[in-house]
Amino acid sequence: MDKFCPKSTKKTVHIKTINDSNYRFLMHGKGEKMKKSVRKKGWFKRISAVIMAVALILSGLYIPDGLFAVKAKAAESMSATWTYEDTNDKMYDSNGNNVTKLQKNSGKLLNSKGDELVIDATSGKFSSNGSNAYQTNNGTVLTFPVVAGAGNCTITLKSESALTVSDIELDGMEDVTVQSKGSKIYEITGYVKKNAENVALTIGINTYLYSMQIDSSTSAATTSAAFSADKLSEFETGKTISAEWSYDNTISDNKTTIQSGNGTYTNSDGDVLYVDASSGKFAPSSSNKRIQVNLKTQLTMPAMGDKAVIRLTAYKNTCDDKDENEEKVKDISNILGKYLDLSGRVLEKAECVSCAANSEDKNYLDLEFVCYLTGDEGELTLNFLNTTDGKNNYIKSLSIQCEELEKTAIKGTVTSSSTIPDGTCVVATNKTTGLQYSGEISDKMYSIEVPVEDTEMEYELSISNPAYIITSDITSVKISKEASSEVTADITIMKLSTKTVSGAITGFADDYDVSELGIIFSTDEDTEYVPEVTIADDKKSYSAKVEEEVTYSVALTGVDDYEITSAHSGISYTEDGTLDITAGLKPTYAVTLNLPDEPDLTDKNVTYTYTDKNNEKYVYNFSSQDSIKLREGSYTLTLSGDFMAQPYKIKSGADITVKSEAVTQNVTFEQITSWSFAAEFKDTIQNEVAYYDGLTLDTTKG
């Protein structure tokens, strides 16, 4: 039976990306006549799946009325080692017999502390060599214990034969790497999968193992970034923990710069910032009161709790133009992703909420980022991707403040005339942050733990199983500190009747990129169900679940040059059916391009390039001014080829919108009289004659 709301083993709320179609969510809006369609959602553009929350809901769990708080729990860890010297007399088969060999059977190995390593040799062999190692053959499975709620994990093997990622299989771990540490030591690192109680390692080669060790921790951190011990001991719900680093702190190993390598940067409180400058540079200067941070440098901060605020004072080339008074950046939406990046396994969502000129030095900007976290102990990494001028960045300070938010509960009864599948959840979506939390329906009851912030938050309720919708009037609730009691929302849900439609997909050119192909079933009818569409890996067939007797229209996404030319509207099903989809190129319309007389481009080999403004993936090149044809859309024109030898650039008219008919585009030029290489020139020219905005660059001898 399908599970729609997997349980977490922790009391904090976790949100993870789910690609399984079972985990599609509905955003409800009662009484609205609106076209429903499948859309990619989420705070990060690079996320293509719907984000879902996973929360621990234990049947019969008592949650006190009102706001409740818990002492913030420090990360727990567990370590166990099995060496030949310590374990060679403590091997047992599945019947409890003390043995020296396991083959075509299973058993366990105990160390002197009683730690148990489970060994499955039904397809392999695990045998004492009588002196210093265990013969371990291909197919042997070693199952290691891990700490409850484990995050990061390291398995260390001393092996006679070399080990690589291709020589092992791991069940219960992901993002696995294998590194040789010398002296026959191999370190296997990764993250324990949610809810995994152990980690099973399958050896894919024949070798001798001298020792086996596992280290696991509930922390998701993998670097030495850390808050000071004194601060950690005082951290609890409702309080904050913070750290700040500036230009006068201390680099590890008494160095003055970190470059082409890694290191730590420790402030006077003992808080540690981990610096990865393997492809960058980190150079503090007390005399200049700044830190030089080259592009590709990564700064990792400790993080814990539910919410973090990061503040960064950085040079003005960190982001785009400020307003007329040089006080506030006009557009902060592209700072994360274009110039900076925030990442980490404990990170759910990050948003730049402010960027303004520093009050003491107008050459610097004060940036503020709000991050929502999983509640686990871990870390956040700030990556310096780019600057507006392509030069290095400089920062004066970097700080992080973390908070464990108080929690309350949304709970109530669930009434349904049909049987509700096990694992189905009620989902609460925060309409401000977009984050989702869930509680499993059990005995016709549900309870969802949600954080409480200083400002009132509204949560939209929905059902995790897409075959069910809420039919009662209550579809949203509000949470605030003022309303300290739990919120009761009794709901009634109804099961929808769905049918499966499937078919072939044809019509695309063989060389056309269909990697982002999507299919949307949309309707004008008043229904909450969003059809689930699955497309085959080869993009040549699909299947979809649609609501019975609802009329749909079908459209393509991710292939902007094509549209459906076969039947695709007025589609309705009372039983499972077939709908083949044939795609054809969209019509194009002539663009009459008018250019100035100067410079004279007659007989010049000019390339006219149009880039789709809504998706830079779509670029169209034309070799003749008279052959330009574009489909509907908005585009930006650039000129190259022999035009680069002219000291001119487009002044106006580069943007054009095409809509259902031929269009005229009037472009004006501006003569170039000065050239800035530092800010604009990005290429390398060597052993040739080239042009840069009309400037001839002869590098045949350089």
C-alpha positions in Angstrom: 0.0 0.0 0.0 1.3 3.4 -0.9 2.6 5.7 1.8 1.8 9.3 1.5 3.4 10.7 4.7 6.5 9.0 5.8 7.3 9.4 9.5 10.4 11.1 10.9 12.2 9.7 14.0 12.8 13.2 15.3 10.5 15.8 17.0 11.6 18.6 14.7 10.0 19.2 11.3 11.9 18.2 8.3 11.3 19.3 4.7 12.7 17.4 1.9 12.5 17.3 -1.9 10.4 14.3 -3.1 10.4 13.3 -6.7 7.9 10.4 -6.3 4.6 11.3 -7.8 2.9 10.1 -4.6 4.0 13.2 -3.0 2.3 15.9 -5.1 0.5 18.5 -3.1 -2.5 20.7 -3.7 -2.8 24.3 -2.8 -6.5 24.9 -2.1 -8.6 27.9 -2.7 -12.3 27.5 -2.1 -14.9 29.0 -4.4 -12.5 30.4 -7.0 -13.0 29.8 -10.7 -9.4 29.5 -11.8 -7.5 27.4 -14.3 -5.8 24.6 -12.6 -2.5 23.2 -13.9 0.6 21.5 -12.8 3.3 24.0 -12.1 6.8 23.8 -10.7 6.9 25.5 -7.3 9.3 26.2 -4.6 11.5 29.1 -3.3 14.6 28.0 -5.3 14.4 28.1 -9.1 16.7 25.1 -9.4 14.2 22.9 -7.5 12.0 21.1 -9.9 10.0 18.9 -7.5 7.4 20.0 -5.0 8.8 20.5 -1.5 7.2 18.3 1.2 7.5 18.3 5.0 8.1 15.2 7.1 7.2 15.4 10.8 7.1 12.9 13.6 3.6 12.0 14.5 3.4 9.2 17.1 0.0 7.7 17.8 -1.2 8.9 21.2 1.6 11.4 21.6 0.6 14.0 24.2 1.3 17.6 23.2 0.6 20.2 25.9 -1.8 23.0 25.2 -0.4 26.3 23.9 3.2 27.0 23.0 5.7 24.5 24.0 9.5 24.6 24.1 12.3 22.1 24.5 15.9 22.4 25.4 18.0 22.6 22.2 19.7 19.3 21.9 23.4 19.1 21.1 24.4 16.7 18.4 24.8 13.1 19.5 27.5 10.8 18.1 28.4 7.1 18.2 31.6 5.3 17.4 32.5 1.7 17.2 35.6 -0.2 16.1 36.2 -3.9 15.3 39.9 -4.9 15.0 41.1 -8.4 14.4 43.0 -8.5 17.8 39.8 -7.5 19.7 37.3 -9.6 17.9 38.9 -12.8 16.5 37.4 -14.9 19.3 34.0 -13.2 19.2 32.5 -14.3 15.9 29.1 -16.1 16.1 26.9 -17.7 13.4 23.1 -17.2 13.3 22.6 -20.1 15.7 24.9 -18.5 18.3 27.8 -20.8 17.8 31.3 -19.4 18.2 33.0 -19.8 14.8 36.0 -18.6 12.9 34.3 -18.5 9.4 31.0 -17.4 8.0 30.2 -18.7 4.5 26.8 -19.3 2.9 25.4 -18.2 6.2 25.2 -15.1 8.4 26.3 -14.1 11.9 27.8 -11.3 13.9 31.1 -10.0 15.2 31.4 -8.5 18.7 34.1 -6.2 20.0 35.1 -6.0 23.7 32.5 -3.2 24.3 29.7 -5.4 23.0 29.2 -3.4 19.8 27.6 -5.7 17.2 28.7 -5.9 13.5 26.2 -8.0 11.6 27.7 -10.1 8.8 25.8 -11.6 5.9 28.0 -14.1 4.1 25.3 -16.0 2.3 26.8 -14.7 -1.0 30.3 -14.2 0.2 32.8 -15.2 2.8 34.1 -13.7 6.1 36.8 -15.8 7.7 39.7 -15.4 10.1 43.1 -15.9 8.5 44.4 -17.0 11.9 46.8 -14.2 12.4 45.8 -10.6 11.8 42.9 -10.1 9.3 39.5 -11.4 8.1 39.3 -12.8 4.5 36.3 -10.9 3.1 35.1 -12.1 -0.3 33.0 -10.4 -3.0 29.3 -10.2 -1.9 29.8 -10.1 1.9 27.6 -7.6 3.6 28.6 -5.7 6.8 25.8 -4.0 8.6 26.9 -1.2 11.0 24.9 0.4 13.8 24.4 4.2 13.7 23.2 6.7 16.2 19.5 7.4 16.2 18.7 10.2 13.8 22.1 10.0 12.3 23.2 12.7 9.8 26.8 12.4 8.7 28.6 9.0 8.8 32.1 7.7 8.2 33.2 4.1 7.8 36.9 3.5 8.0 38.3 0.2 6.7 41.9 -1.0 6.8 41.9 -3.2 3.7 44.6 -5.2 1.9 43.1 -4.5 -1.5 42.4 -0.9 -2.7 38.8 0.3 -2.4 37.0 2.7 -4.7 33.3 3.8 -4.9 32.8 1.1 -7.6 34.0 -1.6 -5.3 31.2 -1.1 -2.7 27.5 -0.7 -2.4 25.9 1.1 0.5 22.3 0.8 1.7 21.2 3.5 4.1 23.7 6.1 3.0 23.8 8.7 0.2 26.3 11.2 -1.3 29.0 8.6 -0.7 32.7 9.2 -1.3 35.7 6.9 -0.8 39.2 8.3 -0.1 42.5 6.6 0.4 44.2 7.8 3.6 47.4 5.8 3.1 48.7 2.8 5.0 45.8 0.7 3.5 43.2 3.0 5.2 40.1 3.8 3.2 37.5 6.3 4.4 33.9 6.0 3.2 31.9 9.1 4.0 28.3 10.2 3.4 25.0 11.0 4.9 22.6 8.5 6.6 19.2 8.4 4.9 16.2 9.5 6.9 14.9 6.9 9.3 17.7 4.5 8.6 18.6 2.4 11.7 21.8 1.0 10.3 24.1 1.1 7.3 24.8 -2.0 5.2 28.1 -2.1 3.3 28.4 -4.7 0.5 32.0 -5.5 -0.4 32.4 -5.9 -4.1 36.0 -7.3 -4.2 38.0 -10.0 -2.5 40.2 -8.6 0.2 41.5 -8.9 3.8 40.1 -6.5 6.4 42.3 -5.7 9.4 39.9 -3.3 11.1 36.4 -1.8 10.6 35.2 1.4 12.2 32.1 3.5 12.0 31.5 7.1 13.3 28.0 8.6 13.0 26.5 11.8 14.4 23.1 13.5 14.4 24.9 16.6 13.1 24.8 17.2 9.4 28.1 19.1 9.6 31.1 17.9 7.7 33.6 20.7 8.5 35.1 22.1 11.7 32.8 25.1 11.7 31.4 25.5 15.2 30.0 27.7 17.8 31.9 28.0 21.0 31.1 25.4 23.7 29.9 28.1 26.1 27.3 29.4 23.7 26.1 25.8 22.9 25.5 25.0 26.5 23.1 27.9 26.9 21.2 27.5 23.6 17.5 26.6 24.0 14.1 27.3 22.5 13.2 31.0 22.4 16.9 32.0 22.7 19.4 32.7 19.9 23.0 31.7 19.3 25.2 33.9 17.2 28.7 34.4 15.9 30.5 37.1 14.0 33.8 37.2 12.2 35.6 40.3 11.0 39.0 41.3 9.6 41.0 40.9 12.9 40.3 37.3 13.7 42.8 34.3 13.7 43.6 32.0 10.8 44.7 28.4 11.7 48.3 27.4 11.8 49.4 31.0 12.4 48.9 31.8 8.7 47.9 35.3 7.4 46.2 34.0 4.2 44.3 30.9 3.1 44.8 30.2 -0.6 44.8 27.1 -2.7 43.7 25.2 0.3 41.5 25.0 3.4 41.7 26.4 6.9 39.8 27.9 9.8 39.1 31.4 11.0 38.4 31.8 14.7 37.0 34.9 16.5 37.7 36.0 20.0 34.7 34.0 21.3 36.0 30.8 19.9 33.5 30.5 17.1 35.0 28.8 14.1 34.5 29.7 10.4 35.7 27.0 8.0 37.3 28.5 4.8 37.6 26.5 1.6 39.9 28.6 -0.6 41.1 25.6 -2.7 40.0 27.6 -5.8 40.0 31.1 -4.2 41.7 33.2 -1.6 40.9 34.5 1.9 43.2 37.3 3.1 42.3 39.4 6.2 43.9 42.8 6.5 43.6 44.7 9.8 45.3 47.8 8.3 42.7 48.0 5.5 39.9 46.8 7.8 38.7 44.2 5.3 39.1 40.6 4.1 39.9 39.9 0.5 37.6 37.1 -0.7 38.4 35.9 -4.2 35.7 34.3 -6.4 35.0 30.6 -5.7 35.9 31.0 -2.1 33.5 29.2 0.3 32.8 30.2 3.9 31.1 27.6 6.1 29.3 28.7 9.3 27.8 26.6 12.1 24.0 26.5 12.0 21.3 25.0 14.2 17.7 25.6 15.2 14.8 26.5 12.9 15.8 29.9 11.6 19.0 31.8 10.9 19.7 35.3 9.9 23.0 35.9 8.1 24.4 39.4 7.8 27.3 40.3 5.4 29.1 43.6 4.9 30.7 43.3 1.4 32.1 45.5 -1.3 29.7 47.3 -3.6 30.5 45.0 -6.5 28.6 42.3 -4.7 25.3 43.0 -6.6 23.6 45.2 -9.1 23.0 49.0 -9.3 21.8 50.9 -6.3 19.1 53.6 -6.5 19.6 57.2 -7.3 20.8 58.1 -3.8 23.2 55.2 -3.8 21.5 53.8 -0.7 19.6 50.8 -1.6 20.0 48.1 -4.2 17.2 48.2 -6.8 16.8 44.5 -7.3 17.9 41.9 -4.7 16.1 38.9 -6.2 19.1 37.7 -8.1 21.8 38.2 -5.5 21.5 34.5 -4.4 22.2 32.4 -7.4 24.0 35.0 -9.5 26.6 36.6 -7.2 26.4 34.5 -3.9 25.0 31.1 -3.0 23.9 29.6 0.3 23.8 25.9 0.7 23.8 23.2 3.4 21.9 20.0 4.3 20.1 21.8 7.1 18.9 24.6 4.8 15.3 24.6 3.6 15.0 28.1 2.1 17.2 31.1 1.9 16.2 34.6 0.8 18.0 37.9 0.6 15.7 40.3 2.4 17.8 43.5 2.5 20.8 45.1 0.7 21.7 48.7 1.5 24.7 51.0 1.6 26.8 50.7 4.8 26.3 53.7 7.0 30.0 54.1 7.7 31.4 53.4 4.2 29.3 53.9 1.1 31.7 51.6 -0.9 30.3 48.7 1.1 26.8 47.1 1.3 25.0 45.6 4.2 23.2 42.4 3.1 20.8 40.3 5.2 19.6 36.8 4.4 16.9 34.9 6.2 17.2 31.1 6.2 14.8 28.4 7.4 16.4 25.3 8.7 15.5 21.7 9.4 16.1 22.0 13.1 19.2 19.7 13.0 22.7 20.8 14.0 24.7 21.4 10.8 26.3 24.2 8.8 25.6 26.7 6.0 28.1 27.5 3.3 28.3 31.0 1.6 29.9 30.7 -1.9 31.2 33.8 -3.6 30.2 33.1 -7.3 30.7 36.4 -9.1 30.8 40.2 -8.8 29.4 42.9 -11.0 32.8 43.7 -12.4 34.3 40.2 -12.4 36.9 41.3 -9.8 37.5 39.9 -6.3 35.2 40.7 -3.4 36.1 42.3 -0.1 34.1 41.9 3.1 34.3 43.6 6.5 32.2 41.2 8.5 30.1 38.1 8.4 27.7 36.9 11.1 25.0 34.3 11.7 22.3 34.3 14.4 20.3 31.0 14.9 17.0 30.6 16.7 15.1 27.6 17.9 11.5 28.7 17.4 8.7 27.9 19.8 6.2 25.3 18.5 2.5 24.9 18.6 0.1 22.4 17.0 -2.7 22.5 14.4 -4.9 19.5 15.1 -8.4 18.2 14.5 -10.6 15.4 13.3 -10.8 14.1 9.8 -14.1 12.9 8.4 -14.3 10.8 5.3 -16.9 8.6 3.7 -14.2 6.4 2.2 -11.2 4.6 3.7 -8.2 6.8 4.0 -4.9 5.0 3.0 -2.3 4.5 5.7 0.3 7.2 5.7 -2.0 9.9 4.3 -1.2 13.3 5.9 -2.8 16.7 6.5 -0.4 19.3 5.1 0.0 22.8 6.4 1.7 25.2 4.0 3.0 28.5 5.4 1.7 31.1 2.9 4.5 33.5 3.7 7.6 31.2 3.6 6.2 28.5 1.4 7.4 25.8 3.8 5.2 22.8 4.5 4.6 20.7 7.6 2.6 17.5 7.9 0.8 15.2 10.4 -0.3 11.7 9.6 -4.0 10.9 9.9 -4.5 8.2 12.6 -7.8 7.1 14.1 -9.5 9.9 12.2 -7.3 12.5 14.0 -4.2 14.5 12.9 -1.8 16.9 14.7 0.8 19.1 12.9 3.7 20.7 14.8 4.4 24.2 13.4 6.8 26.9 14.5 5.6 30.2 16.0 7.2 33.4 14.9 6.9 37.0 16.0 4.6 37.8 13.1 1.3 36.1 12.5 1.5 33.3 9.9 -1.3 31.8 7.9 -1.2 28.1 7.0 -3.1 26.6 4.1 -4.4 23.0 4.7 -4.4 20.3 2.1 -4.1 16.5 1.8 -0.9 14.7 0.9 -2.7 12.0 -1.2 -3.7 13.8 -4.4 -6.8 11.6 -4.7 -8.3 13.4 -1.7 -9.5 17.0 -1.2 -10.8 19.0 1.7 -14.5 19.7 1.2 -15.2 21.5 4.5 -15.2 25.2 4.9 -11.9 25.3 7.0 -9.0 25.3 4.6 -6.6 27.7 6.4 -5.6 28.7 10.0 -3.6 31.5 11.5 -0.8 31.0 14.1 0.6 33.8 16.3 2.3 34.2 19.7 -0.8 36.1 20.9 -3.1 33.1 20.2 -1.1 30.9 22.5 -3.4 27.9 22.5 -3.4 25.1 19.9 -5.5 25.6 16.8 -8.3 23.1 16.2 -9.4 22.6 12.6 -11.8 19.8 12.0 -11.9 18.9 8.3 -14.0 16.7 6.0 -12.2 15.1 3.0 -13.5 13.4 -0.1 -11.9 10.9 -2.4 -11.9 11.8 -6.1 -12.5 9.4 -8.9 -9.6 9.3 -11.3 -8.8 7.6 -14.6 -5.6 6.9 -16.4 -4.8 8.3 -19.8 -1.6 7.4 -21.7 -0.1 7.6 -25.2 2.8 8.1 -27.5 4.7 11.4 -28.0 5.9 12.2 -31.5 6.8 15.1 -33.8 10.1 16.4 -32.3 13.2 16.8 -34.5 15.8 14.2 -33.6 18.3 16.8 -32.5 15.9 19.0 -30.5 16.4 19.2 -26.8 13.5 17.6 -25.0 15.2 17.1 -21.6 12.8 19.5 -19.9 9.6 18.3 -21.7 6.5 18.5 -19.6 2.8 17.9 -20.2 0.0 19.9 -18.5 -3.6 18.9 -18.2 -5.6 22.1 -17.2 -9.2 22.8 -16.7 -11.6 25.7 -16.1 -13.9 23.6 -13.9 -14.1 24.2 -10.2 -11.9 21.3 -9.0 -9.0 21.0 -6.6 -7.4 17.9 -8.2 -4.1 18.4 -10.1 -3.5 15.7 -12.7 -0.4 13.6 -12.1 1.7 13.2 -15.3 4.6 10.8 -15.7 6.8 11.0 -18.8 9.1 8.1 -19.9 12.8 8.7 -19.8 13.1 8.6 -23.6 10.3 11.3 -23.8 8.4 9.2 -26.3 5.4 8.2 -24.1 3.5 9.3 -21.0 0.7 8.5 -18.6 -1.5 10.7 -16.5 -4.1 10.4 -13.8 -7.1 12.8 -14.5 -10.3 13.3 -12.6 -13.3 11.5 -14.0 -15.7 13.5 -16.2 -13.7 16.7 -15.9 -12.9 18.4 -19.2 -9.2 19.2 -19.8 -6.9 20.9 -22.3 -3.4 19.6 -22.8 -0.3 21.7 -23.4 3.5 21.2 -23.6 6.1 22.8 -21.4 9.9 23.0 -21.6 9.9 22.9 -25.5 9.0 26.4 -26.4 9.4 26.0 -30.1 6.8 23.3 -30.3 3.0 23.0 -29.6 0.5 20.2 -29.8 -1.0 19.8 -33.3 -3.1 16.7 -32.5 -6.4 16.8 -30.5 -5.7 18.5 -27.2 -8.8 20.3 -25.9 -12.2 19.1 -24.7 -10.6 16.0 -23.3 -12.7 14.1 -20.7 -12.7 10.5 -19.5 -15.2 8.2 -17.8 -12.8 5.2 -18.1 -9.1 4.7 -18.8 -8.2 5.8 -22.2 -5.5 6.6 -24.8 -4.4 10.1 -26.1 -1.4 10.2 -28.4 0.3 13.6 -28.6 1.8 14.9 -31.8 4.0 18.0 -31.6 4.7 20.5 -34.4 6.8 23.7 -34.7 5.0 26.8 -33.7 4.5 29.4 -36.5 7.1 32.1 -36.9 6.7 35.7 -38.0 8.9 38.0 -40.0 11.0 40.6 -38.2 11.9 43.7 -40.3 15.1 45.0 -38.8 15.9 48.6 -39.4 19.5 49.6 -38.6 21.3 53.1 -38.9 23.3 53.9 -41.9 26.4 54.2 -39.8 28.4 52.0 -39.6 27.8 50.7 -43.1 27.3 46.9 -42.8 26.8 46.3 -46.5 28.7 43.2 -47.6 29.7 42.5 -43.9 29.3 39.1 -42.4 27.2 40.0 -39.4 25.4 37.5 -37.2 22.1 38.6 -35.7 21.4 36.8 -32.5 18.0 36.8 -30.7 17.9 35.4 -27.1 14.5 34.6 -25.5 14.2 37.0 -22.5 12.2 34.5 -20.5 14.5 31.5 -21.1 18.1 32.1 -22.2 18.2 28.5 -23.3 16.5 29.6 -26.6 18.9 31.4 -28.9 18.3 32.0 -32.6 21.1 33.1 -35.0 20.5 34.6 -38.4 23.2 35.4 -41.0 21.0 37.8 -43.0 19.1 40.8 -41.9 16.3 39.8 -44.3 15.8 36.3 -43.1 14.8 36.9 -39.5 11.7 35.0 -38.3 10.7 34.4 -34.7 7.9 32.6 -32.9 5.8 34.5 -30.3 7.9 35.8 -27.4 10.1 38.5 -26.1 13.7 38.7 -27.3 16.9 40.7 -27.0 19.1 41.3 -30.1 22.9 41.2 -30.1 25.2 41.6 -33.1 28.5 39.8 -33.7 30.8 38.7 -36.5 32.1 41.7 -38.5 30.1 44.0 -36.3 32.7 43.5 -33.6 35.2 45.4 -35.8 33.0 48.5 -35.7 33.4 51.0 -32.8 29.6 50.9 -32.2 27.2 49.3 -29.8 23.4 49.1 -29.7 22.0 52.2 -27.9 18.2 51.4 -28.1 15.8 49.0 -29.7 17.5 45.8 -28.8 14.4 44.3 -27.2 11.4 43.1 -29.2 8.1 41.3 -28.7 6.6 39.1 -31.3 2.9 38.4 -31.1 0.9 36.6 -33.9 2.1 38.9 -36.7 5.1 40.4 -38.5 6.8 43.1 -36.5 9.3 46.0 -37.2 12.3 46.6 -35.0 14.1 49.9 -35.1 17.6 49.9 -33.6 19.9 52.9 -32.9 23.7 52.7 -32.4 26.1 54.6 -30.2 29.7 55.2 -31.1 32.3 53.8 -28.7 35.2 56.1 -27.8 36.6 54.4 -24.7 37.1 50.8 -23.7 37.0 49.2 -20.2 38.7 45.8 -20.2 38.5 45.2 -16.4 34.7 45.5 -16.2 33.5 44.0 -19.5 36.2 42.1 -21.3 35.9 38.4 -20.4 37.7 36.6 -23.2 41.3 35.5 -23.8 42.9 36.3 -27.1 46.2 34.8 -28.1 48.2 34.3 -31.3 45.5 36.0 -33.5 44.0 39.3 -34.6 40.6 39.9 -33.0 38.3 42.8 -32.3 36.7 44.2 -29.2 34.0 46.8 -29.8 35.9 48.2 -32.8 39.3 48.0 -31.2 41.8 45.8 -33.1 43.8 43.5 -30.9 46.8 42.0 -32.6 48.2 39.1 -30.5 49.9 37.2 -33.3 53.1 37.6 -31.3 51.6 37.5 -27.8 
